[in-house]
Amino acid sequence: MIARRVIFEGRVQGVGFRFSVKEIAHGYDVAGWVRNLPDGRVQLEAQGDESEIEDFLQAIEDSHLRAHIRRKVITPIEPVDGLKGFQIRA
């Protein structure tokens, strides 16, 4: 099990970014969340098997969201015990 924090920069707020990420997550065995940051970026944290995380992040990159992403920073983080599902956080 691995976990990743991803910070997306670009025109990622006000375009349905979080909802789309949540929909994409339904196709993968990942747990975590996505939220808007006050500075206009979007933060995602996800955990699961390495291949599922890689495929999930690639699916985001391959989706229509690609047009809104100017930059993304991926950071390894520690998995959280008991995290289930994928949700949008305020």
C-alpha positions in Angstrom: 0.0 0.0 0.0 1.3 3.4 -1.0 -0.1 7.0 -0.6 0.4 10.1 -2.7 -0.4 13.8 -2.3 -0.9 15.6 -5.6 -1.2 19.4 -5.9 -2.7 20.5 -9.2 -2.1 24.0 -10.5 -3.8 25.8 -13.3 -7.5 26.5 -14.0 -8.6 23.7 -11.6 -11.3 25.4 -9.6 -14.7 26.3 -10.9 -14.6 23.7 -13.7 -15.9 20.6 -12.0 -12.4 19.3 -11.3 -13.1 17.7 -7.9 -16.3 16.1 -9.1 -14.5 14.7 -12.2 -11.7 13.3 -10.0 -14.2 11.6 -7.7 -15.9 10.0 -10.7 -12.6 8.8 -12.1 -11.7 7.4 -8.7 -14.8 5.1 -8.8 -13.0 3.1 -11.5 -10.0 2.3 -9.2 -9.4 0.6 -5.9 -8.2 3.7 -4.2 -9.2 5.6 -1.1 -8.8 9.3 -0.3 -10.1 12.7 -1.0 -9.8 15.9 -3.1 -10.3 19.5 -2.1 -9.9 23.1 -3.2 -7.1 25.1 -1.6 -7.6 28.8 -0.8 -4.9 29.8 -3.3 -6.7 28.3 -6.3 -4.9 25.0 -6.4 -6.5 21.5 -5.8 -5.1 18.9 -3.4 -5.6 15.2 -3.8 -4.6 12.5 -1.4 -5.0 8.9 -2.4 -3.8 5.5 -1.3 -3.9 2.0 -2.5 -1.8 -0.6 -4.4 1.0 1.1 -6.3 -0.4 0.0 -9.7 -3.9 1.3 -8.8 -2.5 4.7 -7.7 -0.4 5.0 -10.8 -3.3 4.1 -13.1 -5.7 6.5 -11.3 -3.3 9.4 -11.6 -2.7 8.6 -15.2 -6.5 8.4 -15.8 -6.8 12.0 -14.4 -4.0 13.1 -16.8 -5.6 11.4 -19.8 -9.1 12.8 -19.0 -10.6 16.1 -20.1 -9.0 17.6 -17.0 -5.7 17.7 -18.7 -6.7 20.9 -20.4 -7.0 22.6 -17.0 -3.8 21.3 -15.4 -0.7 23.6 -15.8 1.4 21.8 -13.3 1.2 18.9 -10.8 3.4 18.0 -7.9 3.3 14.5 -6.6 4.7 13.8 -3.1 4.8 10.4 -1.3 3.0 10.4 2.0 2.2 7.8 4.7 -1.0 5.8 4.2 -3.7 6.4 6.7 -5.2 3.3 8.5 -8.9 2.7 8.0 -9.3 5.2 5.1 -12.2 4.0 2.9 -13.9 5.4 -0.2 -13.0 8.6 -2.1 -14.7 11.9 -1.3 -14.7 15.6 -1.9 -13.6 17.6 1.1 -14.5 21.2 1.8 
